[in-house]
Structures are given as C-alpha cells and as structure tokens.
Amino acid sequence: MALAESRLHGPIKYVLNAPRTHVLCVQQPRSRGPAGPGMPVVPLRFFLYDLRADRVIFEDAVDNARVEWESATRIKVVITPGMVPDVEPHQYGYRFDVLTGMREEL
C-alpha cells in the first residue's frame, strides 16, 4: 500500500479487521538495544484506513505503546507508562471505534 509507505516510512505491518472493511497500518520500529535513562523513545506510529471509503479515518503516534484490533470495529491502544507510583494497577491508553469515530480512554 503506497499510502502507508509514504506516511509511515519503513517496515509496515498491515492488520485487517474481521469483516475486512478496515486495515490497521502500523510502522514496525527498527530493533534497538534495551531502553535506559537518556535513550530516545521511538513512537508507535499507525493509522486506520477505511477500505470502502478509500480514506484514512484515524492516525496517531504514541510512545511506549502497542495497538491491536480489540473487535471487528474497535482498536485498543495500550500505553506503558514510565515511572508509576505504587497504586492499584491501571491500564493506560484508549479505544477507537471505526464506525462511530469515538475515542474512549481506558
């Protein structure tokens, strides 16, 4: 997909949803050594493409994150925070629904 290559630059992973109406295009970060203090963080860059409408419907870049299809119409972006105080476990990130265009915090 030429559009993904021009927007994301580099190796790209394409993940279709179950009904094959949308594709999640994810830039595959280049491998690097273990992260540490002062090391640059490579953002996860991705976009959602609507195959029927032939257009990008959502795009984002997030540090220390992973993205996946949660259902046929929703992606889930989970962010791994840096230093977190010892409190009850909490998942950070958001969901995005391709049908409604709504973003919901986790």
C-alpha positions in Angstrom: 0.0 0.0 0.0 1.8 3.1 -1.3 -0.1 5.5 1.1 1.2 3.6 4.2 4.7 3.6 2.9 4.6 7.4 2.2 3.1 8.2 5.6 4.9 5.8 7.9 8.3 5.3 6.2 9.9 1.9 6.9 8.7 -1.6 7.5 4.9 -1.6 7.9 2.6 -4.3 9.4 -1.0 -4.5 7.9 -3.7 -6.0 10.0 -7.2 -6.3 8.6 -10.3 -6.4 10.9 -12.6 -9.5 10.7 -15.1 -8.2 8.1 -12.1 -6.9 6.0 -13.5 -3.4 5.9 -10.7 -1.6 7.6 -6.9 -2.1 7.8 -4.6 -1.1 10.6 -1.3 0.1 9.2 1.5 0.0 11.9 5.0 1.2 11.5 7.4 -1.5 12.6 10.1 0.2 14.8 13.6 -0.8 14.0 15.2 -3.1 16.6 17.3 -1.3 19.1 19.1 -2.1 22.3 17.4 -2.0 25.7 15.9 1.3 26.7 17.5 3.2 29.6 17.8 6.6 31.0 18.6 9.2 28.3 17.7 6.7 25.5 15.4 8.1 22.8 11.9 6.6 22.7 10.6 5.5 19.3 6.9 6.3 19.0 4.4 3.7 17.7 3.0 5.3 14.5 -0.1 3.9 12.9 -3.3 4.8 11.0 -6.6 3.2 10.3 -7.7 3.0 6.7 -11.4 2.6 5.6 -11.3 0.3 2.5 -14.8 1.1 1.5 -14.5 4.9 1.7 -10.9 4.7 0.5 -9.5 7.1 3.1 -7.6 7.4 6.4 -10.0 7.7 9.3 -7.6 7.9 12.2 -3.9 8.4 12.8 -1.7 8.6 15.9 1.8 8.3 17.2 2.3 7.2 20.8 5.4 6.5 22.9 5.8 3.1 24.5 2.6 1.6 23.2 1.1 -1.3 21.3 -2.1 -1.3 19.1 -4.3 -4.2 18.1 -7.9 -5.0 16.9 -10.0 -5.5 20.0 -13.1 -6.4 18.0 -14.2 -6.1 14.4 -14.9 -2.4 14.8 -12.5 -1.3 17.6 -8.8 -0.9 18.1 -7.2 -0.8 21.5 -4.0 1.3 22.2 -2.2 0.3 25.4 0.5 2.7 26.7 3.2 1.5 29.0 3.9 4.5 31.3 7.4 5.3 32.6 7.7 5.7 36.4 4.4 4.8 38.1 3.7 5.2 41.8 2.7 2.1 43.8 -1.0 2.3 43.5 -3.7 -0.1 42.2 -2.9 -1.4 38.7 -4.4 0.7 35.9 -4.2 0.3 32.1 -3.4 3.4 30.2 -4.4 4.2 26.6 -7.6 4.3 24.6 -10.1 2.6 22.3 -11.1 3.9 19.0 -14.3 2.8 17.2 -14.2 2.9 13.4 -17.9 3.1 13.0 -18.6 6.0 15.4 -15.2 7.7 15.2 -15.3 7.9 19.0 -12.2 7.7 21.2 -12.7 6.3 24.8 -10.0 6.4 27.5 -9.2 3.0 29.1 
